[in-house]
């Protein structure tokens, strides 16, 4: 996601945050030289404000008893007019062993 955004957005700092060191190392390699920053850590330890935060295919990896705290922590990183974009698997991508729950959405009508 950051790779694609970095091609379109030139005047904003892009930051990737993941709990997985492996995911961060991959992101750093894939985004080498585009000015993006990557942080390996817990969202509860992140400071600052971000205009837009995306949680792409993330919620299904968080245990049920931690979801509220994670979403609250992310919300606290947004300014008053900030945006939070969330995507979750659909019936096109079934539950796999790394997911705590299926998070299928229903189409808007």
C-alpha positions in Angstrom: 0.0 0.0 0.0 2.7 2.5 0.9 4.6 1.7 -2.3 1.6 2.6 -4.4 0.8 5.7 -2.3 4.4 6.9 -2.5 4.1 7.0 -6.3 1.1 9.4 -6.1 1.6 11.4 -2.9 4.8 13.4 -2.9 4.2 16.1 -0.2 3.3 13.8 2.8 5.3 11.6 5.0 4.2 7.9 4.7 4.7 5.7 7.7 4.1 1.9 7.9 3.6 0.3 11.3 3.4 -3.4 11.9 3.9 -5.7 14.9 5.8 -8.2 12.7 9.5 -7.5 12.2 9.4 -9.7 9.1 6.6 -7.6 7.6 8.6 -4.4 8.3 11.8 -5.8 6.8 9.8 -6.7 3.6 8.2 -3.3 3.5 11.6 -1.5 3.9 13.1 -3.6 1.0 10.1 -3.1 -1.2 10.0 0.7 -0.5 13.8 1.3 -0.5 14.6 4.9 -1.5 11.0 6.3 -1.6 11.3 8.2 1.7 8.8 6.2 3.6 9.4 5.3 7.3 8.6 1.9 8.8 8.2 1.1 12.5 8.1 -2.3 14.1 6.0 -2.1 17.2 2.7 -2.0 19.0 0.3 0.7 17.9 -0.2 1.5 21.6 3.4 2.8 21.7 3.1 5.0 18.6 3.0 8.8 19.2 2.0 11.7 17.0 -0.9 12.5 14.7 -1.6 11.1 11.2 -4.0 12.6 8.7 -5.0 9.2 7.4 -4.6 5.8 8.9 -5.3 2.6 7.0 -5.8 -0.8 8.6 -5.7 -3.1 5.5 -6.5 -6.7 6.3 -5.6 -6.1 9.9 -8.5 -6.6 12.3 -8.9 -10.3 11.6 -5.4 -10.8 13.0 -6.2 -9.2 16.4 -7.6 -11.3 19.2 -11.2 -10.4 20.2 -10.2 -9.1 23.7 -7.8 -6.6 22.1 -9.8 -5.1 19.2 -11.4 -2.3 21.2 -8.0 -1.2 22.6 -6.3 -1.3 19.2 -9.1 0.7 17.5 -9.1 3.2 20.4 -5.3 3.6 20.1 -5.5 4.1 16.4 -8.3 6.6 16.8 -6.2 8.6 19.2 -3.5 9.1 16.5 -6.0 10.9 14.3 -6.7 14.7 14.4 -10.3 15.8 14.6 -10.8 15.6 10.9 -8.5 12.6 10.4 -9.6 9.6 8.4 -9.5 5.9 9.3 -9.7 3.4 6.4 -10.4 -0.2 7.3 -10.6 -3.2 5.0 -11.3 -6.8 6.0 -11.5 -10.1 4.1 -14.7 -10.8 2.2 -16.2 -14.1 1.1 -13.8 -13.9 -1.8 -10.9 -14.5 0.7 -12.0 -17.1 3.2 -10.9 -17.4 6.8 -7.4 -18.8 7.1 -5.4 -20.2 10.1 -3.8 -16.7 10.9 -7.3 -15.1 11.4 -9.1 -15.0 14.7 -12.5 -14.5 13.1 -14.1 -14.1 9.8 -15.0 -10.4 9.1 -17.2 -10.6 6.1 -18.9 -7.5 5.1 -22.3 -7.1 3.5 -22.6 -5.1 0.3 -24.1 -1.6 0.6 -27.4 -1.2 -1.1 
